[in-house]
Amino acid sequence: MRVIFMGTPDFAVGTLEAVIAAGHEVVLAVTQPDKPKGRGKSMQAPPVKECAAAHHIPVYQPVRIREAECIAYLKEFQPDIMIVAAFGQILPKEILEMPKYGCVNVHASLLPKYRGAAPIQWAVINGDAVSGVTTMRMDAGLDTGDMIEKAEVVLAEDETGGSLFDRLAEVGAKLCVHTIQAIEDGTAVYTKQNEAEATHVGMIKKQMGNIDWMQPAVTIERLIRGLNPWPSAYTKLNGKTLKIWRAAVEAGGDAKDAGKVVMVNKKELKIQTGDGILSLLEVQLEGKKRMDIEAFLRGYEVMEQTILTME
């Protein structure tokens, strides 16, 4: 099939590679504009642009895909189908109706659960046992189109937002190729979403990582994993930002001491929460590298009864 591929981050790269490997003709890759990154603010291309360029596929980077000139440009490619994976812009009706087989989205959740942004991180933060990928025929709503196929993934006990991202990207790539084949064969089944079961999630913002020690240890530990590697969960220790990358939950303690260091020795640093204790396993102090808790405690003295605070 003649494919216009729309995607931006790393998550979409595997799907683009899989579509190419399956023998489809990707006639255009549409992605977000280059953005400044790092201290030097040098312009950096999206991962999908780099992948497309490596395969000598033309790249288009519209600021607003719904502009008339953008729609007219896409029409010139006469696509049979458009594949969308984490593109980052809402498609107008004119584009949705353009391809013969419509626009198919590779969405990183089991719809109708987790419509919207950042479904991967929210699955970890909310403590879901199972996540997955859904391919769907896009309509004018936000992730409201008819579902085509699903693939489930069981979350590991130590699952992070980053590890689940990688796993779902791989699963989504395979599912997308299978879905395209079913559409081409005429065997695809389209299932309407149950609106009563729909849940919406918002974008992940940096301030979400600001740990509230009044929360239960279980909730905080999930937040730590869900926001790893970005934007990370953090607290204030003696006025300095301390990022927490890994932690373990323990029972006990008194909620009135929430945020207090209740145990510290050469190998352990334990913090009281609103329900239970959080044992820190891997941290990163402001201006320092990530390190396990033993290495951290060798170079930084923490006293019992010290209070960790919100920013």
N, C-alpha and C positions, 0 to 999 in steps of 0.2 A: 504493500500500500504506500501511497504518497503521504508522508507524515510531516506535519509541522509540530515540532516539539517545543513546549513551553516549560521552563524551569529555571531555577536560579542557584540554590545551594548544593552542597555535597550530596544531600539526600537524593537529588534528582539525577545526578551523574550516572549512577548505576543503572537507572531505568533507561536513560539515553543510550548507554553502551549496549544494553540488552536488546533494545529495539533495532539498533544498527546490526548487531550480531545475528538477529533473527532474519535478516535479509530485507527489511523494509527500507524504502528510500526516504531518508530524512532530508527534505528539501530546504528546510529552514529551522534554525534554533532561535527561539525568542527568549530573551532573558532581561533582567533588570540592568540599568546602566552601571558602569564602573563606579566604585565609591572610594573615597579617601580612607586609608586605614593606617594604623600605627602612629607612632610619635611623629614621624616625618610627614604624615598625611599624604603619602604617595598613592596614586590611583591604582586600585586593584580590580582586576576583572573577576566576575562571578565564576565559580567552578564550572558551570555549564558552558560558559563562553569558551573557557580553556579547552574543555573536552570537545566541543564542536569544532574548534579551530584545528585540533589535532587530527580530526577526521575530515578536514577540508569542507565542512558544512558552513554555508553562509550564516551569519549571526545578525540579529536585529535587536536593538536595545531601546525600545520606546520609553519615554518618560511616563506617558499615559496611553495605554493600549486602546482606550476607547475613542481617541481622536479620529476624525474622519479619514485623515491621510494614512493612519496606521491600518485601519480596516481595509482601505483600498489597496494598500501594499500587500497585505496578507492574501487578498483575493487573487492576486497575480500568480500565486503559487499553486492554485487549484488543488488543495489537499483533499485526500479521501477522508482523513481523520486528523484530529489534533489530540496530542497526548499532553496532559498538564500534570506536573509534579512540583508542588511548592514553588509556583511561579511568583506569587506575591502581589498580583493585581487582579481585580475583579473583571471578568470578561463580559462585554456587552452582548445583547441579544444578537446583533448582527454577526458577531464572531461565532457565537454558540451555534448558530444555524448555518454557518458557512460550509462546513465539510459534509460530504455525503453521509458519513457514519457518525457525525456529531463530534463533540469534545469529550474525551474520557479523562477523568481525574484519578490520580493515584494518591489516595488519602491515607495518612498514617494513623488510622484508628478504625475500630469496628463500628461503623455508622449504624444507627444514628447517634451513637455516643461520641462525644467530643467533636462536634462541628466547630469550625473556627481555627484559630491559630494555636500553635504549640501543643497539639494533642499528645505528643510523645512525652514531654516533660510532665504533663498533668497526669498521665497514666501512672508514672512513678510516684509523684507527689501524693496522689490519692490512694496509693497502696493497691492498685489493681493487680489481680492475679494473672489476668490475661489481657493482652493488647493484640494488635494486628493491623492489617492493611485492607482497605476496601477500594475496589475500582468502581467508578460510578459514571453515569452519563450526566454531564453537567447541565444545569438549568440556570435560570436567572437568580436563584437564591444562593445563600452561602452554605455550600455542602449539603444541599437539599435534594439533589437529583436522584434518579432511580439507581439502586445498587445493582452491580453486575456480578462481581465475585468477591469473596473474602478469603483471607488466609490468617489464621490465628498464631500468636506467639505467646508462650508462657514466660512470664517474667521470672528471672532468677532472684534469689533473696538479696543479692548485692547489686541488683540492676541499677544502673545510673541512666540519666538522660542521654549521655553519650553512647553507652553500650547499646541501649535500646534503639537509638537513632541508627546505628550501624546495622543492627539486625533487621530492622524494618525496611531499611533501604534495600537490602539484599532480597528480602521477601517480596517487596513491592516491585522490584525489577522483573522477577520471574512471573509474578501474578499479572503484570501489565502485558507481557508477551503472550501469555495464555489467553488473556481477555481479548486482545487484538485478533488472535486466531479464531476465537469463538465468534466474534463479530463478523469477521470475514467469511466464516463458514455458515453463518446464519443460525448458529446454535446458542448464541448468547441469550440469557434469560434476564429480564429487567424487573427488579422488585422495588416497589415503592417503599419509602421509609415510613416507619411508624412515628408520627409526629409526637405522640404521647410519650415516647421513649427518648426523644431528642434532648441532648444536653449541649450547651455551648461553653466554650472556654476562651479566655482572652489571651492576649500576648503576654509573654514573660518579660518582666521588667526587672532592672537591677535591684530596686529597692525591695523586691519580694524576698531577697536573700537575707534581709535584716532579721536575725533570729529573735523571736519573742520567747524568752525562757519560761514564761508562764504556760506555754503550750506543752502538751505531753511529750515525753522523750520520743515516743514512736512517731509522732507527727513531725518533730524536728528532724529525726533521722531520715525520714522519707524526703523531706525538703532538701536536705543535704545531698542525697543521691539524685533527686530530680533536677537540681540546678547544677549538677556536675556534668560537663565542664563549664557551662556558662549559664547564668552570670556568677554562680557560686553562692553558697550560704556563708554568712559572716557575722561576727560579733565584735565588741570592743573589749580589749584586754589592756588595762592600764592606759587607756587613751589611744591605743593603737589598734588598727583593724586586724582581726585574726580570721582568716578564711578557714573553714572546716571542710575538709574533703572526704573524710571517712569517720564514722563513729559507730558505737554499739550501744544498744539499749539494755539497761539493767533495772530491775525493780527496786523499790524502796525509797527512803528519804522522806523529807517533809516539804510539801509544796510552798510553805512560807519562806523557804530558803531558795526559791527559784532564782537561777542565775549565779549562785554561789559555788565556788570551788569547794567540794566536800571531801575530796581526797586527792593528794598529789604525792608521788614518790618518783623514783628514777625512771619508772616504766609506765606510770599511769597518771592520767589527769581526768578527774570525774567532776561533772557539773550537775547540780540539782536542777530539775525542771518542774513544771507544774504537776507532773505525774511521772515519777520514775527518774532515773539517773542516766545521763549520757556520758559514756566513756569516749573521749576523743582519741582517734587512732592515727589520723594524718591531718596536719594543719599547715598553714602558711602565714607567717607573721608579715605584716606590712614591710615591704622592701626586701623580703627574704624569699628563698626558694621553698617549694613544697618539701615537707619531710615527715617521717613517721614520728610518733609522739616521743619516743625515746631520744631521738636525735634533737628534737625541739627542746626537751627538758634539760638536755646536757648543755645547751647554749643559752637558755633563758630561764631565769628563776621565777617560779609562780608559787605564791604562798596560799595555804589554805585560808578560807574565808574571803578570798578575793572575789569581788563581784564582777561578773561579765555583764555588759550593758548593751542595749540597743543603740544604734547610731543616732 
